[in-house]
């Protein structure tokens, strides 16, 4: 069954989200700054200019002068008083028209002088005791405070960009931690802890690097241990040979020690050799029941084997020789680590074929169980001549099974026994 991955936001998604949010925020700020710099402008200089304007054209205005003035300035003007109404152009809004748009009536009540945007054009409303002037500015630049707009924009953009910088920095901070961790690994510290908690690709990468580094560390440790084991094991017969030669021991005894050394070295070489060509499969259709029977027959201690399902003639396309190596490794272990019966059975349904090998021996502790398929891992750390191996057998089995796209599973209870199951997918 496919493993369901926990939900996470990818880095790409987070970056896109940040870019969209900040883009929208920048647009909004620019829009607000422009609006702010247009309609909330301090009316000081304008107020002085209007005083001069009114002294020039009069209050109520001299319409001839007012018309010349409007033409020169590029403005429209409307004057409203109880006794006199005049406009330089009919496109200048009236108080009634202005009052229909939002906020105008309140502003008109409260203030004598203000700028009001109407039909996208700024209008200066100027109330005097005698009448009200409406000056429609046809060129928006007349009331747009560029300096104020630039300062506000620079301020807003600096805040936005600074926030953007800190958020992206926080998002990518794990990269720095990862690079420090990788440096540590290259300095030879394989047991690292990368404090990356994010639930995205970087979090996953941190997890992978941590487990990869610790696996490399374990493997290096195991190889060092193997080197020690091998040297130790070879030294024992070597010392016996040396002593034997000094005291003129019988030739057979010396031969026995030389043979022991030879077996040990060829066993080690054999393990390495089978590990190196594990990926290349020589596939053929095979009857699993026949394969199991043939393998059992190779052993002298026939009476210990109980083949429970010899009639289960399941067919599989496999590399016969390699799967036999797997069976031999598991059976050899069962023989080594138990003294009673070894039960073998085959199960099959539409999708899977299983080969189950069960012994009733010393078993494997829960602490060792997750590691027994790793190269050079041995659960009983003392290598005795009886239990022999170098911890390579099961790691080779796992590689062969992986190459077949099949699984090797194990369950075990200390002092009760161990059960290995080989699971082959029929639809491979
Ligand atoms: P080895 O050559 O040392 O047996 P393996 O890779 O075949 O190496 O096995 C790894 C370790 O798993 C063994 O050292 C042993 O401790 C444990 N093991 C494997 N099979 C069994 C079993 N049937 N019963 C108990 N322990 C087992």
Boltz pocket constraint, residues with backbone or C-beta under 6 A from the ligand:
constraints:
  - pocket:
      binder: B
      contacts: [[A, 329], [A, 330], [A, 333], [A, 334], [A, 337], [A, 338], [A, 359], [A, 361], [A, 362], [A, 363], [A, 364], [A, 372], [A, 374], [A, 377], [A, 378], [A, 379], [A, 380], [A, 387], [A, 388], [A, 389], [A, 390], [A, 391], [A, 392], [A, 393], [A, 394], [A, 395], [A, 418]]
      max_distance: 6.0
